[in-house]
Amino acid sequence: MDYRHSLRAIAPLVAAAFLSAPAPGAAQSYSGSAFEVSDEGHLLTNHHVVASCKTIHLKKGGLEDVVQLVASDAQKDLAVLFDAGRMADRMSHRRMMGGASLPFARFPGDNHHLLYGESIVVAGFPLPDFLGSINVTTGTVSAMNGPNNDESVFQITAPVQGGNSGGPVLNSRGTVVGVVVTTLDPIKVQKYSGDVPQNVNFAIQGKIARDFVRKSIGKVAVDDGASAAEWLTTSIATYATQITYQVVCLN
């Protein structure tokens, strides 16, 4: 089958079929990822991760807090959470460290533009029942938009699995340029096109996430581009693991 014809054939079903969001009420619990976006206990995740939760838990290591849903947008597929425990931890850290803050996400400024082939790092909690801990993968930006030329998302090659939804996508400066949202289902795509996609994954544009955070909590940290220095991949991975948490939805 011609490649372009294959894409046209699967395009109508991609938007509905490739999202890895669990159906509301389909399970007693399921999980995704979230990352810190303020020094006051706010975190960002996907709307579909928390849409049907009766209670939302934030977990990492020995930490497990019940968190509040502050804002959610089904169309953007984004949600902001608030963890009072993390806010208290951050306040305590600032007191002990003379005002120095624990790390949280910085988003791109208006002048930032993604580049084809630029390196990215993804952090999250994929397949938690099997892997159990935070996972970091690397890849590149492979396309500037998503299925049906959706400009609200872009395509990445970094491997993601169920549970990665809501995790950060960081560039070589440690800036969060995207939020993991979905992946193509290789079995469904093969059924309709005859091809098996590999690492065809998508993230919400960082500027959309930035504006949603600002609207939701009144402020957001932005990379002003003052420093051109790039970070080592290991430094980006360390930073990503510090700000990223597992979200467990109980319904």
N, C-alpha and C positions, 0 to 999 in steps of 0.2 A: 504494500500500500504506500502511495506517495506520502512523504513526511507531512507536508502541509495539509493534505486531505485527512491524515490521521489526527492532527491537532484539531481540525474543524469537527471531526467526528466525536472527539471526546470533550470538546470545549463545553457543551451544555451541561455535562454531568460533573465536570471537574469541581465547579464551585460547591456543589452539594456533596460530592462523594469524597473529595480528598481531605476534607477537614477531619482531624483525628479526635474531635470533641466527643466525649461520651454522651449518649442520649440521656436527657433528664429522667431521673428515676430508674435508669437501667441498672444501677448498682448501688449498694449501700455506701460505698466510698470509692473515690478515685482521686488521682493526684495530678498535679502539674508543678510548675516552677514559678517563682516570683523573685524580684530583686529590689533592693533598697534604693529609693529615689529621693530621700530627704534625710536630714539629721534629726528628725522628730518621729521616726517610727513608721513612715509611709513606705509601701512597697507597690510595685506594678506587676500585674499578671494579665492573662487573657480573660475576657468576659466569659468565654465558654468553659473555663476551668471552674468558675465559682457561681455560674448562673443558677444552678438548682440546689445550692448548698443550704442545709439547715444550720450547720455550724462550719466554720472554716478554721483549720489548724495550720500553724506554721511550724515546720520542723527542720532541725539540722543538728546532728550530733545528739547531745543530751537535751537540747532545747525543744520544747513543745509549748506553744502559746495558742490560745484562742484569739483570733483577730476579728476585726470589724470590717465590713464592706463600706467604703466611703463613697465611691462613685463607680458606675459601670455603664458601658456603652456597647450595646449589641452590634451596632453597625461597624464601629471601629474595632470591635472585639478586644477591648481593653477594660481593665478594672483596677482601681486603687484600693489597697487595704491599709488598715492602721493597726499596729501592734503596740499596745501600751507598754508591754514588757521591754521591747526594743527601745522605745523612747526613754524609759528609765535607765536602761543600760548605757545609752548614749550620753545622757545627762551625767551619770556617774563617771563615765570615762572622761568627759570634758573637765569635770571638777578635779579629777586626779592628774590629768595631763595638762593642766594650765590652759584650758580652752581648746586644745587640739581635738578635732573630730575624728570619729571612725569613718572609713570610706563609704561613699554612696555614689550612685550613678551620675555621670555627666552626659548630657545629650548634645547633639550637633547644633551649631549655630546656623543662621539662615544662609550663610555663604558656603556651607559645607555641601559637597556633592560626592556621591558614591562613584567609584571607578570600577570598570570592568576588570576583573582579575585581582582586585585588592584583597589582601589577606584579612580574614576575620576569625574570631574565637567565639565559641558558643559554650555556655555553661547551663547546667540544669540537672534534673533528677529523672533520667529516662528509665523505664522499666524498673521501678523501685522494688517490686517484689522479687526481682532477680538480681539486680545490681546493688541496690540498697544504699548507695552513697552518691555524692555529687560527681558529675562526669563532665569533662571538658573535651571538646573536639575542635578541630581547626578546618578551615576550608577557604574558599574565595567567593566573591560576589560574581555570579555567573550570568545574571540578567537583571535589568533595572525595573522590571515589572513582573506581575504574576499572570496566572491564567486569564485568558480573555483580555490581555493587556491592562490588567488591574494595576494602576499606578500607586495604590496604597500599600502594596507589598513589593518585595524584591526577592530574587531567587539566590539561594546559597548552596554550596556544595558540602558544607560541614554536615556530617551525619547527625540526624536527630531521630528520636524514637518517641513512642508514647510516654508522656511525663515531661518532655522537654518544653511543652507549650507554656508560654509566659516567661521563658528564660531570656537573658540578654544576649545580643549579638554585638561584639565589640570590635572596633578596628584597631589598627596598629598604634594608635595613641591612647587606647584605653577608653575611648568614647563609645557610648552605647548608640550604635547606628541602626539598631533594629530590635524587634521583639519576636522570638520564635512563635509561629502561629500554626503551621501545618506542614504536611508532606504529601506527595502523591502516593496513593495506594498502588504499589506495583502490580498486585494481583488484578485489581479492577482495570487498570490501564492496559495491562497485557490482554485482558479479555476483549477490550474494545478496539485496541490498536495493533495488537500483535507484538508490541515492543515492551520490554521490561525497563522502566526508568530506574536510574541509579543516582542516589543523592540529589533528587529534585525536591528541594525543601524551600520553604518560604518564611519570610519575616516581615512584620509590619514596619513601615518606614520610621526611622528614628525621630524625624521631625513631627510626625503625627503623634507618636508617643509623647514627645516633649510637650506639645501643645495640650494634650489631654491631661498630663500631670499638672501643668501650670493652671489650667482651668479648674482642676479638681481640688488642689490644695493651695493655690494662690502663688506658688513660686516653683522654680525648677532650676537645677544647676546646668549651666551651658558651657561647653568648651569654647573659649573665646578665640582659639587658634593662635594665641600669643607665642606658644612654643611649637617649633616644628619637629621636636625630638620624637622619635618613635621608640616604643617600649620593646624590650625583649618579649618573645611569645610567652616565656615562662612567667614573666612579671605580670602580663595581662591575665594569664590563667590564674595566678595567685589572687590578684585583685578581684577577678570574676567570682572565684569561690568564696571570697570574703563577703560579697554583697548578695549572693544568691541563696535561696532557701526553697525547700519543698513545701508545696501547698497541698493539704489533704482536705478534700471536700467530703463532709458527712451529710447524707440526706436520708 
